[in-house]
Amino acid sequence: MAKVAVVLTNEFEDSEYTEPKKSFQEAGHKLTVISSEAGETLKGKQGESTETSGLGIADARSSDYDALLIPGGFSPDILRSDDRFVSFVKDFMFADKPVFAICHGPQLLITAESLQGRRVTGFKSIQIDLKYAGATVYDKEVVVCGDLVTSRQPDDIPAFNKASLEKLT
């Protein structure tokens, strides 16, 4: 089964992490939460969930994982100010490994300068940013472009999970 890296910090959108996590784990995949420091307690922006990071970004290597999950919320905007996370994400994108980004998750892909010529979607407020980053943007519940799976919002999670799991089989 696949080893999935999850880049996460405080203010993640609870359901955009917990629902894919549950879906991936039920399918037998292993997730590792990567944050600034190992053992960090991370809180969702809705206050519904907390998670403890299993690994700090300084010790994370993209080569140790088969895929990457980027939940939305405010977390991706915080993470993209740290060059280590940007580099980590860029490694997945340019190695053509599966990357799953929902809602504001594609903000990390914008900063990683990895969307040129790709088909994507994202939360309405970042769709123009995705366009300026060189992507073709669709307002659809899920867009699959090679190994990249993107969705717009929590309502899209069922389609996002389905498309993501197809990339892990």
N, CA and C of each residue as an Amber inpcrd file, in Angstrom:
protein
   507
   0.8310000  -1.1880000   0.0000000   0.0000000   0.0000000   0.0000000
   0.8770000   1.2540000   0.0000000   0.2780000   2.3670000  -0.3630000
   1.0280000   3.6020000  -0.5410000   1.3400000   4.2940000   0.7830000
   2.4770000   4.9760000   0.7900000   2.8530000   5.8500000   1.8980000
   2.5670000   7.2800000   1.4340000   1.6740000   7.9530000   2.1520000
   1.2190000   9.2870000   1.7750000   1.7170000  10.3170000   2.7750000
   2.4490000  11.3050000   2.2940000   2.8690000  12.4370000   3.1170000
   1.7260000  13.4430000   3.1600000   1.5030000  14.0450000   4.3190000
   0.4820000  15.0870000   4.4760000   1.1830000  16.3050000   5.0560000
   1.1920000  17.4110000   4.3250000   1.7860000  18.6430000   4.8610000
   0.6740000  19.4280000   5.5410000   0.9290000  19.7890000   6.8110000
  -0.1420000  20.3260000   7.6340000   0.4180000  21.2220000   8.7260000
  -0.3330000  22.2680000   9.0420000  -0.0730000  23.0770000  10.2240000
  -1.4130000  23.5460000  10.7700000  -1.3800000  24.3710000  11.7890000
  -2.6090000  24.8660000  12.3990000  -3.4980000  25.5520000  11.3670000
  -4.7960000  25.5550000  11.6930000  -5.8010000  26.2150000  10.8600000
  -6.1060000  25.4680000   9.5610000  -5.8100000  24.1520000   9.5290000
  -6.2300000  23.3480000   8.3750000  -7.7440000  23.2080000   8.4130000
  -8.3510000  23.0060000   7.2600000  -9.7950000  22.7760000   7.1920000
 -10.0410000  21.3430000   7.6630000 -10.7000000  21.1940000   8.7990000
 -10.8360000  19.9040000   9.4740000 -11.2390000  18.7670000   8.5320000
 -12.3750000  18.9070000   7.8700000 -12.8980000  17.8120000   7.0470000
 -12.0210000  17.5150000   5.8370000 -11.2700000  18.5000000   5.3660000
 -10.4090000  18.2860000   4.1950000  -9.1600000  17.4870000   4.5580000
  -8.9380000  17.3180000   5.8310000  -7.8930000  16.4020000   6.3010000
  -8.5090000  15.1010000   6.8110000  -9.4980000  15.1980000   7.6980000
  -9.9940000  13.9970000   8.3700000 -10.7150000  13.0360000   7.4200000
 -11.4730000  13.5560000   6.4730000 -12.2060000  12.6630000   5.5670000
 -11.2850000  11.9510000   4.5790000 -10.3390000  12.6410000   3.9110000
  -9.3880000  11.8850000   3.0790000  -8.5520000  10.9100000   3.9190000
  -8.1420000  11.3310000   5.1160000  -7.3620000  10.4520000   5.9930000
  -8.1180000   9.1460000   6.2260000  -9.3710000   9.2630000   6.6150000
 -10.1890000   8.0800000   6.8810000 -10.3100000   7.2090000   5.6310000
 -10.5830000   7.8300000   4.5080000 -10.7410000   7.1120000   3.2450000
  -9.4520000   6.3920000   2.8410000  -8.3270000   7.0720000   2.9550000
  -7.0360000   6.4860000   2.5850000  -6.6800000   5.3370000   3.5270000
  -6.8770000   5.5410000   4.8230000  -6.5380000   4.4990000   5.7950000
  -7.4330000   3.2710000   5.6290000  -8.7120000   3.4870000   5.3480000
  -9.6150000   2.3530000   5.1250000  -9.1830000   1.5320000   3.9150000
  -8.5310000   2.1790000   2.9570000  -8.0280000   1.4850000   1.7630000
  -6.6560000   0.8550000   2.0170000  -6.1150000   1.0340000   3.2310000
  -4.8610000   0.3990000   3.6050000  -3.6150000   1.2420000   3.4280000
  -3.7830000   2.5170000   3.1120000  -2.6310000   3.3960000   2.9120000
  -2.1770000   3.9860000   4.2460000  -0.8910000   4.3150000   4.3230000
  -0.2990000   4.8610000   5.5480000  -0.0260000   6.3550000   5.3460000
  -0.5010000   7.1800000   6.2750000  -0.2910000   8.6200000   6.2000000
   0.6930000   9.0740000   7.2680000   1.5580000  10.0180000   6.8950000
   2.4730000  10.6530000   7.8310000   2.2460000  12.1500000   7.7630000
   1.8890000  12.7540000   8.8900000   1.6940000  14.2030000   8.9480000
   3.0460000  14.8690000   9.1670000   3.3620000  15.7940000   8.2690000
   4.6280000  16.5230000   8.3210000   4.3130000  17.9900000   8.5980000
   4.9080000  18.5140000   9.6520000   4.7320000  19.9080000  10.0300000
   6.1070000  20.5060000  10.3090000   6.1430000  21.6490000  10.9360000
   7.4230000  22.3090000  11.2240000   8.2970000  21.4730000  12.1370000
   7.6830000  20.8220000  13.1200000   8.4090000  20.0160000  14.1050000
   7.6570000  18.7140000  14.3450000   8.3710000  17.6370000  14.5690000
   7.7310000  16.3710000  14.9440000   7.0810000  16.5300000  16.3140000
   5.9370000  15.8910000  16.5010000   5.2500000  15.9270000  17.7830000
   4.4320000  17.1800000  18.0340000   4.3260000  18.0330000  17.0590000
   3.5640000  19.2770000  17.1880000   2.0600000  18.9740000  17.1750000
   1.3020000  19.5800000  18.0860000  -0.1470000  19.4230000  18.1020000
  -0.7580000  20.4860000  17.1960000  -1.4770000  20.0250000  16.1760000
  -2.0560000  20.9120000  15.1660000  -3.5730000  20.9490000  15.3340000
  -4.1430000  22.1420000  15.2260000  -5.5790000  22.3080000  15.4290000
  -6.2590000  22.7730000  14.1520000  -7.3800000  22.1340000  13.8430000
  -8.1790000  22.5220000  12.6920000  -8.8750000  23.8450000  12.9250000
  -9.1690000  24.5500000  11.8560000  -9.7600000  25.8840000  12.0000000
 -11.2040000  25.8470000  12.4860000 -11.8830000  24.7130000  12.3080000
 -13.2540000  24.5860000  12.8060000 -13.2800000  24.1270000  14.2560000
 -12.1140000  23.7700000  14.8000000 -12.0370000  23.3060000  16.1720000
 -12.5730000  21.8990000  16.3770000 -12.7780000  21.1720000  15.2750000
 -13.3440000  19.8220000  15.3570000 -12.2760000  18.7420000  15.4670000
 -11.0520000  19.0440000  15.0920000 -10.0310000  18.0000000  15.1130000
  -8.6620000  18.5640000  15.4550000  -7.8690000  17.6870000  16.0350000
  -6.4630000  17.9770000  16.2740000  -5.6700000  16.7990000  15.7420000
  -4.4230000  17.0460000  15.4270000  -3.5440000  16.0050000  14.9060000
  -2.1500000  16.2770000  15.4420000  -1.4000000  15.2360000  15.6700000
  -0.0120000  15.3670000  16.0910000   0.8790000  15.0160000  14.9160000
   1.7940000  15.8930000  14.5970000   2.6750000  15.6300000  13.4590000
   3.6270000  14.4880000  13.7860000   3.8580000  13.6680000  12.7950000
   4.7370000  12.5280000  12.9780000   6.1680000  12.8090000  12.5900000
   6.3710000  13.9020000  11.8440000   7.6980000  14.2080000  11.3200000
   7.8360000  15.7100000  11.1120000   9.0110000  16.2270000  11.3780000
   9.3030000  17.6300000  11.0920000   9.8140000  17.7510000   9.6690000
   9.5580000  18.8730000   9.0380000   9.9390000  19.0660000   7.6360000
  11.4540000  18.9210000   7.4310000  12.2550000  19.2500000   8.4150000
  13.7090000  19.1290000   8.2740000  14.1420000  17.6820000   8.0490000
  13.3360000  16.7340000   8.5180000  13.6640000  15.3180000   8.3770000
  12.8720000  14.6230000   7.2710000  12.0200000  15.3550000   6.5730000
  11.1580000  14.7620000   5.5480000  11.8710000  14.6950000   4.2010000
  11.7280000  13.5640000   3.5400000  12.3000000  13.3500000   2.2030000
  11.1890000  12.8630000   1.2830000  10.9590000  13.5500000   0.1960000
   9.8910000  13.1520000  -0.7240000  10.1150000  11.7380000  -1.2560000
  11.3470000  11.3210000  -1.3530000  11.6550000   9.9860000  -1.8690000
  11.1490000   8.8700000  -0.9550000  10.7870000   9.1910000   0.2850000
  10.2670000   8.2020000   1.2220000   8.7630000   7.9620000   1.0590000
   8.1100000   8.7180000   0.1600000   6.6530000   8.6640000   0.0290000
   6.2310000   8.4310000  -1.4150000   5.0370000   7.8530000  -1.5360000
   4.4700000   7.5610000  -2.8530000   3.5560000   8.6720000  -3.3450000
   3.0060000   9.4680000  -2.4270000   2.0350000  10.4970000  -2.7910000
   2.0240000  11.5880000  -1.7200000   1.3520000  12.7060000  -2.0570000
   1.2770000  13.8720000  -1.1730000  -0.1580000  14.3660000  -1.0870000
  -0.6170000  14.6430000   0.1370000  -1.9290000  15.2360000   0.3790000
  -1.7340000  16.6330000   0.9630000  -2.4350000  17.6180000   0.3600000
  -2.3910000  19.0020000   0.8500000  -3.8200000  19.4430000   1.1700000
  -4.2470000  19.3090000   2.4350000  -5.5730000  19.7960000   2.8140000
  -5.6200000  21.3240000   2.7650000  -6.8350000  21.8510000   2.6760000
  -7.0120000  23.2960000   2.6000000  -7.1170000  23.9580000   3.9580000
  -7.8410000  25.0600000   3.9690000  -7.9000000  25.9100000   5.1450000
  -6.8150000  26.9610000   5.0310000  -6.3940000  27.5020000   6.1620000
  -5.3390000  28.5130000   6.1660000  -3.9570000  27.8690000   6.1760000
  -3.8930000  26.5810000   6.4910000  -2.6310000  25.8440000   6.5830000
  -1.7250000  25.9960000   5.3540000  -2.2270000  25.8020000   4.1150000
  -1.3240000  25.9050000   2.9620000  -0.6980000  27.2960000   2.8120000
  -1.4610000  28.3330000   3.1610000  -0.9360000  29.6950000   3.0580000
   0.1950000  29.9090000   4.0520000   0.0600000  29.3270000   5.2400000
   1.1270000  29.4220000   6.2450000   2.3590000  28.6420000   5.7740000
   2.1240000  27.4240000   5.2990000   3.2360000  26.5490000   4.8960000
   4.0230000  27.1000000   3.7120000   3.3630000  27.8010000   2.8090000
   4.0730000  28.2570000   1.6140000   5.0540000  29.3840000   1.8870000
   5.0340000  29.9180000   3.0920000   6.0400000  30.9230000   3.4550000
   7.3480000  30.2730000   3.9240000   7.3560000  28.9420000   4.0150000
   8.5350000  28.1900000   4.4440000   9.1050000  27.4560000   3.2270000
  10.2800000  27.8560000   2.7980000  10.8930000  27.2940000   1.5900000
  11.0670000  25.7870000   1.6460000  11.1880000  25.2300000   2.8430000
  11.3480000  23.7730000   2.9580000  10.0930000  23.0390000   2.5010000
   8.9240000  23.5640000   2.8420000   7.6690000  22.9560000   2.3880000
   7.4980000  23.1460000   0.8830000   7.8460000  24.3170000   0.3910000
   7.7350000  24.5870000  -1.0470000   8.6090000  23.6150000  -1.8300000
   9.8280000  23.4120000  -1.3860000  10.7510000  22.4800000  -2.0350000
  10.2220000  21.0460000  -1.9750000   9.6810000  20.6600000  -0.8290000
   9.1280000  19.3190000  -0.6410000   7.9980000  19.0720000  -1.6380000
   7.0880000  20.0300000  -1.7550000   5.9590000  19.9200000  -2.6780000
   6.4550000  19.8950000  -4.1300000   7.3900000  20.7530000  -4.4410000
   7.9430000  20.8140000  -5.7990000   8.5400000  19.4660000  -6.1960000
   9.2210000  18.8030000  -5.2640000   9.8020000  17.4890000  -5.5440000
   8.7410000  16.4930000  -6.0050000   7.5860000  16.4770000  -5.3490000
   6.5020000  15.5710000  -5.7430000   5.9750000  15.9220000  -7.1290000
   5.7730000  17.2050000  -7.3650000   5.1920000  17.6330000  -8.6410000
   6.1090000  17.2970000  -9.8190000   7.3880000  17.5030000  -9.6620000
   8.2920000  17.2870000 -10.7850000   8.7870000  15.8470000 -10.8880000
   8.4600000  15.0210000  -9.8890000   8.7550000  13.5870000  -9.9630000
   7.5340000  12.8240000 -10.4880000   6.4750000  13.5690000 -10.8200000
   5.2280000  12.9670000 -11.3020000   4.6580000  11.9380000 -10.3380000
   4.7580000  12.2490000  -9.0580000   4.1100000  11.4260000  -8.0390000
   2.7100000  11.9950000  -7.8130000   1.7560000  11.1740000  -7.3890000
   0.4150000  11.6950000  -7.1230000   0.4160000  12.7910000  -6.0520000
  -0.2780000  13.8790000  -6.3760000  -0.4510000  14.9990000  -5.4490000
  -1.9460000  15.3040000  -5.3900000  -2.4740000  15.3810000  -4.1720000
  -3.8930000  15.6280000  -3.9400000  -4.0350000  16.9300000  -3.1600000
  -4.6440000  17.9490000  -3.7760000  -4.7620000  19.2660000  -3.1420000
  -6.2140000  19.7310000  -3.2220000  -6.7650000  20.1110000  -2.0810000
  -8.1610000  20.5290000  -2.0370000  -8.2890000  21.9380000  -1.4660000
  -9.2530000  22.6790000  -1.9980000  -9.6280000  24.0000000  -1.5120000
  -8.4790000  25.0060000  -1.6750000  -7.8450000  25.4060000  -0.5890000
  -6.7030000  26.3140000  -0.6510000  -5.3680000  25.5720000  -0.7680000
  -5.4050000  24.2450000  -0.7820000  -4.1920000  23.4440000  -0.9290000
  -3.3410000  23.8270000  -2.1310000  -3.9660000  24.1410000  -3.2890000
  -3.1570000  24.5160000  -4.4490000  -2.3030000  25.7720000  -4.2710000
  -2.5220000  26.5310000  -3.1910000  -1.6500000  27.6840000  -2.9460000
  -0.1880000  27.2480000  -2.8300000   0.0440000  26.0940000  -2.2460000
   1.4120000  25.5770000  -2.1550000   1.9560000  25.2370000  -3.5400000
   1.0890000  24.7670000  -4.4340000   1.5090000  24.4420000  -5.8010000
   1.8420000  25.7020000  -6.5880000   1.1180000  26.7750000  -6.3050000
   1.4110000  28.0640000  -6.9450000   2.8150000  28.5170000  -6.5370000
   3.0850000  28.5080000  -5.2500000   4.3810000  28.9600000  -4.7480000
   5.5080000  28.0500000  -5.2220000   5.2010000  26.7720000  -5.4360000
   6.1960000  25.8230000  -5.9500000   6.3970000  25.9680000  -7.4630000
   5.6800000  26.9050000  -8.0540000   5.7970000  27.1690000  -9.4980000
   5.6820000  25.8820000 -10.3180000   4.6200000  25.1270000 -10.0150000
   4.4710000  23.8160000 -10.6420000   3.1480000  23.6260000 -11.3720000
   2.4570000  24.7140000 -11.6890000   1.1420000  24.5900000 -12.3120000
   1.1010000  24.9690000 -13.7880000   2.1830000  25.4460000 -14.3250000
   2.2150000  25.8580000 -15.7300000   1.7320000  24.7210000 -16.6300000
   0.6780000  24.9870000 -17.4100000   0.1650000  24.0090000 -18.3660000
  -0.6980000  22.9130000 -17.7730000  -0.9770000  22.9720000 -16.4920000
  -1.7920000  21.9310000 -15.8440000  -3.2600000  22.3420000 -15.7810000
  -4.1280000  21.3470000 -15.6660000  -5.5580000  21.5710000 -15.4750000
  -5.8530000  21.3830000 -13.9890000  -6.5180000  22.3750000 -13.3720000
  -6.7590000  22.3380000 -11.9230000  -8.0750000  22.9990000 -11.5570000
  -8.4230000  22.8560000 -10.2850000  -9.4620000  23.6580000  -9.6600000
  -8.9900000  23.9880000  -8.2500000  -9.7230000  24.8320000  -7.5840000
  -9.4170000  25.2300000  -6.2180000 -10.5540000  26.0930000  -5.7060000
 -10.4520000  26.5170000  -4.4710000 -11.4790000  27.3690000  -3.8950000
 -11.6550000  28.6190000  -4.7550000 -12.8730000  29.1000000  -4.8450000
 -13.1980000  30.2240000  -5.7390000 -12.2290000  31.4010000  -5.5950000
 -11.8580000  31.7410000  -4.3740000 -11.0180000  32.9280000  -4.1560000
  -9.5860000  32.7580000  -4.6600000  -9.1400000  31.5350000  -4.9480000
  -7.7800000  31.3630000  -5.4650000  -7.7600000  30.9760000  -6.9430000
  -8.9330000  30.8630000  -7.5620000  -8.9700000  30.4350000  -8.9630000
  -8.2280000  31.4090000  -9.8770000  -8.3070000  32.6970000  -9.6360000
  -7.5760000  33.6550000 -10.4650000  -6.0660000  33.5120000 -10.2490000
  -5.6540000  33.2120000  -9.0190000  -4.2350000  32.9860000  -8.7300000
  -3.7230000  31.7530000  -9.4800000  -4.5560000  30.7160000  -9.5410000
  -4.1940000  29.5040000 -10.2780000  -4.0120000  29.8320000 -11.7710000
  -4.9080000  30.6560000 -12.2780000  -4.8100000  31.0690000 -13.6850000
  -3.5130000  31.8400000 -13.9260000  -3.2010000  32.7920000 -13.0510000
  -1.9710000  33.5790000 -13.2030000  -0.7130000  32.7150000 -13.0620000
  -0.8560000  31.5590000 -12.3960000   0.2760000  30.6290000 -12.2470000
   0.4530000  29.7570000 -13.4850000  -0.4050000  29.9560000 -14.4850000
  -0.2510000  29.2450000 -15.7530000  -1.1160000  28.0220000 -15.9240000
  -2.0430000  27.7940000 -14.9950000  -2.9230000  26.6300000 -15.0830000
  -4.1980000  26.9780000 -15.8500000  -4.8120000  25.9610000 -16.4120000
  -6.1560000  26.0800000 -16.9570000  -7.0890000  25.6900000 -15.8220000
  -7.9810000  26.5970000 -15.4480000  -8.7920000  26.4330000 -14.2430000
 -10.2300000  26.0800000 -14.6060000 -10.7490000  25.0960000 -13.8990000
 -12.1300000  24.6500000 -14.0740000 -12.8630000  24.8040000 -12.7550000
 -14.1410000  25.1510000 -12.8360000 -14.9820000  25.2320000 -11.6460000
 -15.7860000  23.9360000 -11.5700000 -15.1010000  22.8470000 -11.2130000
 -15.6950000  21.5140000 -11.1300000 -15.3100000  20.8840000  -9.7960000
 -16.0920000  19.8820000  -9.3470000 -15.8300000  19.2820000  -8.0360000
 -14.4960000  18.5720000  -7.9600000 -14.0090000  18.0420000  -9.0530000
 -12.6900000  17.4210000  -9.0680000 -12.1030000  17.5550000 -10.4680000
 -10.8260000  17.8530000 -10.5360000 -10.1030000  17.9160000 -11.8000000
  -8.8600000  17.0380000 -11.6430000  -8.7020000  16.1300000 -12.6040000
  -7.5450000  15.2380000 -12.6120000  -6.6870000  15.5950000 -13.8180000
  -5.4160000  15.8460000 -13.5660000  -4.4590000  16.1810000 -14.6290000
  -3.2190000  15.3250000 -14.3770000  -3.1220000  14.2090000 -15.0880000
  -2.0250000  13.2850000 -14.8240000  -2.1490000  12.7580000 -13.4070000
  -1.1090000  12.9500000 -12.5930000  -1.1250000  12.4900000 -11.2000000
  -1.5630000  13.5740000 -10.2210000  -2.0610000  14.6900000 -10.7210000
  -2.5300000  15.7880000  -9.8700000  -4.0530000  15.7490000  -9.7680000
  -4.5570000  15.7020000  -8.5290000  -5.9960000  15.7110000  -8.2650000
  -6.2930000  16.9420000  -7.4280000  -7.2180000  17.7880000  -7.9060000
  -7.5880000  18.9970000  -7.1660000  -9.1030000  19.0800000  -7.0320000
  -9.5570000  19.6930000  -5.9440000 -10.9720000  19.9500000  -5.7050000
 -11.1340000  21.3240000  -5.0760000 -12.4070000  21.8020000  -5.0490000
 -12.6850000  23.1840000  -4.6550000 -12.9540000  23.4150000  -3.1810000
 -13.6780000  22.4670000  -2.5220000 -14.2360000  22.7800000  -1.1990000
 -14.6800000  21.5000000  -0.5030000 -15.0810000  21.6050000   0.7750000
 -15.4990000  20.4120000   1.5090000 -16.6090000  19.5990000   0.8290000
 -17.5480000  20.2580000   0.1720000 -18.6240000  19.5190000  -0.5070000
 -18.0970000  18.5640000  -1.5760000 -16.8990000  18.8210000  -2.0620000
 -16.3180000  18.0090000  -3.1320000 -15.5260000  16.8040000  -2.6150000
 -15.4530000  16.6260000  -1.3130000 -14.6000000  15.5750000  -0.7360000
 -14.9130000  14.1730000  -1.2720000 -16.1700000  13.7720000  -1.4140000
 -16.4000000  12.4190000  -1.9420000 -15.7560000  12.2030000  -3.3260000
 -15.9050000  13.1520000  -4.2250000 -15.2950000  13.0330000  -5.5550000
 -13.7740000  13.1190000  -5.4660000 -13.2810000  13.9770000  -4.5820000
 -11.8340000  14.1210000  -4.3680000 -11.2370000  12.8150000  -3.8590000
 -11.8690000  12.2130000  -2.8580000 -11.3740000  10.9540000  -2.3100000
 -11.3790000   9.8530000  -3.3650000 -12.4470000   9.7590000  -4.1230000
 -12.5650000   8.7210000  -5.1460000 -11.4490000   8.8550000  -6.1860000
 -11.2630000  10.0670000  -6.7060000 -10.2350000  10.3020000  -7.7220000
  -8.8310000  10.0850000  -7.1540000  -8.6210000  10.4890000  -5.9080000
  -7.3110000  10.3210000  -5.2680000  -7.0010000   8.8360000  -5.0670000
  -7.9550000   8.0860000  -4.5760000  -7.7420000   6.6560000  -4.3380000
  -7.4460000   5.9170000  -5.6420000  -8.0520000   6.3630000  -6.7420000
  -7.7550000   5.7430000  -8.0430000  -6.2840000   5.9110000  -8.4180000
  -5.6660000   6.9980000  -7.9990000  -4.2490000   7.2400000  -8.2800000
  -3.3310000   6.4080000  -7.3910000  -3.8600000   5.9040000  -6.2840000
  -3.0580000   5.1240000  -5.3450000  -3.1320000   3.6210000  -5.6040000
  -3.9490000   3.2110000  -6.5600000  -4.0720000   1.7650000  -6.8310000
  -3.1700000   1.3250000  -7.9680000
